[in-house]
Amino acid sequence: MLRIARSVALSVSVLTTGLVSGGIASSTTAVAQTAAEAQLNAVSFLPVKPGTPLRVRLLDDSNANLNIKKRFENALAANGFVIQSDAELVLTFETQEDMGSFEANGRRHILELKAEGGREGGEDASAIVNVFNSKSGGLLNKGNRPNTQITSQSMYRMDATIDNTSNGRRMWEGWAVGALTHTGPDDLANAMVPALAAHVGKSAKQVVVPLN
């Protein structure tokens, strides 16, 4: 049996450490004005008028993008364009999600109670009790997570271009960006596709696109 020495020395230590963690910075430069809307920009290089035959091409054949391709074809047809599988003018689109960044700032406080005894019967007695730990918890508390602050939002972006396959010329390009804070990529895509289709052949700057 372990016998604790008659004379026990008690020591209390308080430790304070800073906690900082970072996330991945978003590569998207354009930011939507609010979480309830997206923002659209477009540049027209050569005329693309309603009645022009177009075909839609995707770069990633995921199920989500296959659905977006159908939406583009329907939206372009609604704006007067003719969808043809062999058209020389090709609208190519791409979607991407950019992770936001965050910081977790806080101070960690640790209170330890340490008891050490002298030698008696050829044995040493030693015990350390975690009394208070602001992060993981201790004898007197449950612990708290550090405060987390979002420094940039997660964003969803859709890019679309129209190229003439007969001569390689870029006819038009447009892009839309929205925050993923309170909505998902499907809702953003539903709002962006008709907005981009409506601006085919046109130049536009910072057009607000309300979410459906």
NORGIHU-V380138 format. One record per run of one state. SS is the DSSP state (hx for helix, st for strand, lp for the rest). FROM is the first residue (numbers start at 1). LEN is the number of residues. If there is no record, write none. Layout:
SS,FROM,LEN + SS,FROM,LEN
This chain:
lp,1,7 + st,8,12 + lp,20,2 + st,22,1 + lp,23,14 + st,37,8 + lp,45,8 + st,53,6 + lp,59,4 + hx,63,16 + lp,79,3 + st,82,2 + lp,84,5 + st,89,10 + lp,99,2 + st,101,17 + lp,118,2 + st,120,1 + lp,121,2 + st,123,1 + lp,124,2 + st,126,8 + lp,134,13 + st,147,6 + lp,153,2 + st,155,10 + lp,165,5 + st,170,10 + lp,180,5 + hx,185,14 + lp,199,5 + st,204,7 + lp,211,2
